[in-house]
Amino acid sequence: MKFLIALLISVAPLLAADEVKPAVFKVSEAGKNKIALTEVFRAVQDQKMRLAVGAPTTFRVIQVLGAKRFLVRALDANNSRSLLLVTKEDHNVADDEAIRNIYARITEKTHAYESVSGAKTTVRIAEEITPPPPMSQEAFVNLLKAGETWTLKEFKTEKCKECFGDGKLSALQKFTECGACSGKGEWKVDLLVTW
């Protein structure tokens, strides 16, 4: 019987971690809390933009091919391959400099060129795109009133409900590290934004 109780006690934090429900932020009840309302609005605005066109990227110029055409490498962890970047405006940059905060979409088109060593190389073409205008506060409220909701992933940090924030379990569990929060005493919680 003691083994069964010990097993249930050791599994309880794991069950609790899986059951973490998002915190709910009701815009209609935010009242005069303009700071929280602005923070949530900007996070939703940013999430909507990233879903529509991704995040802006910084590119390292490998070779300048023209004022609007560059052989580049993206400086983010998700895309480290070489591309031909075609921009909408001229960029006065030299080799090994950066073109910062460009929204670009990789196309199916390719560009072939001969490398310094004489090898034929083909790269995808990335074209600069114009992101849509950011969502206005009025549109945000209208969408919420129409029933749309947003879930902001890992938006806020809360004290762990299993170990009450100290990262260790009770004396019954021999003060072992809390499995629900991995001994941190807190966990990230999603935020559900509703009207």
N, C-alpha and C positions, 0 to 999 in steps of 0.2 A: 504493500500500500504506500509506503514512504517513497518508493521508486516512482510510482505513478504520480504522486503529488509533486515530486521534484521534476519529473518530466513536464508536467503541465506548467509549472512555474517557469521552467527554462524556455518553453515554447511561447508563452504568453507575450513577451516583448516582440517576437517575430510576427505574431499575428497582428499586434497593435500597429506595427510599422506598415503592414500591408493595408490596413484599414484607415490610414490617414486621409481624411476628407479635406477637400479644399476649403479654405476660409472663404466666406462670402462677403463681398462688398456691394451693398445696395446703394446705388447712386441716388435714388429717390430719398434715402434716409441719411445721406451724408451731411445734410444741413449746411452749417457754416464752416465745416471742416474743409476749407479751400485747399489746404496743403495736401491732404490725402487725396482729394478729388483730382487735383492737378497732377499728382504723381501717378495715379491710376490712369487718367486720361492719356498722359504722355506714354506710358507703358503700352497701352492698347494701340495708340497711334503708331508707335515704333513696331509693335508686333504685326500690325496690319501691313505696314510698308515692307517689312522683311518677307512676309508671305507673298506679297505681290511681285517684288522685284529682287529680293535678296538683300544682302547688306552691301554697302559700298566697299569697293576693294582698292587697295593700293597695289600698283604694279611697278616692278623694277624693270627699267628699260635695258634690254640687252643690246638692241641696235635701233637707231632712228632710221626709218625708211622714207619718211616724209613728214610734213608738219602735222598730219593727222593719222599717220600709219607708223606703228612701232612693233618691233619684235620684243615681247615682254615675258616676264614670269610673275605670276600673282604672288603677293606676299602674305598669303594666309595658309593655314594648315590643310584646308580642304582641296586646294588646287595649286599644285606646285609645278605643273607642266608649262612648257613654252606655248605662247599664243601670239597671233598677229592681232594687235588691238587697233581698231579703227575708231577714232574719236570724232565728235561732232565739231569741236573747235580745235584751233591750232594750239600746240603745246610747245613752248620753247624749252626743251630739255635735251640733255646730252646723254650718251651711253652711261649706264650705271647710276642714273638718277631716278627718282621716283615720280610717278604720276599718281596723285593721291585722290582717294574718295570718288572713284568713278563707278557708276552703276553700269555694268556690262552684262550682256548675255552671250554665251558661247553658241555659235551657230553650227549648222551642218557643213558650211562652206569650209574649204581648206585653202592653204597658201603653200606653194612649194618654193623652196629656195636652195641655193647651193651654199653649204657651210664653208668656213675658212679652209677646212681640210679637203674640200672638194666633194664631200658627200652630199647626196640629194636628201633634203629633209622636208617633211610636210607637217604643218601645224594647223590647228583649228583657228578659225577667225572669231574673235570676240568683238562685238559691236557695242559701242556705248549706247545706252538707252536713257530716255528721260523718265524719271520716276513719276508716278502720278502725284498730284498735289496732296499734301497731308490732309487727313480727315479733320474737319472742323469740329469745334465743340458742339455746334448745333446738330451736325450730322450724327455725332456720337450719341447725343441724347435721343434723337429721333430713332436711331437704330435700336437703342435699348428699349425705348417705349414700344417699338414694333415687335419686341420679343427676342432680339438678338442678344447673345451672351458671349463673353470672352473668358477663357481660362488663361491666366498668366502663370506660366510654369515657374516653380520655385521662387515666387515673388517675395515672400516674407519668411522670416525665421521665427520659430516658436520654441518655447521650452519643451523638452521631451516630456510626454505625459507618463512614461513608464518609470523614469529615474528622477523625475521632477527637477531636471536640470543639472544634476551633479555628475552624470555619466556612469554612476555605479548603481547596482541593484541593491536591494535591502539585505539585512543581516541574514534573513532566511536563505538568500541566494548567495551567501558568502561574499558579499560586496564585489561580485564579479562585474566586468565591464558590461554596460547595457548594450544589448544586441539591437534594440530599436533605433538608437542614435549612434551606434558604434563608439560609445564612450564620450561623445562630444557634448552631451547634455542638451543639444538642440537639434532641430531638423528643419529643412526647407519645406515650406508649405505652398501649394498652388493657391491662387486667388481667383475665385469665380466672380466675375463682374456682371451684375444684373441690374435691372431697373429697380 
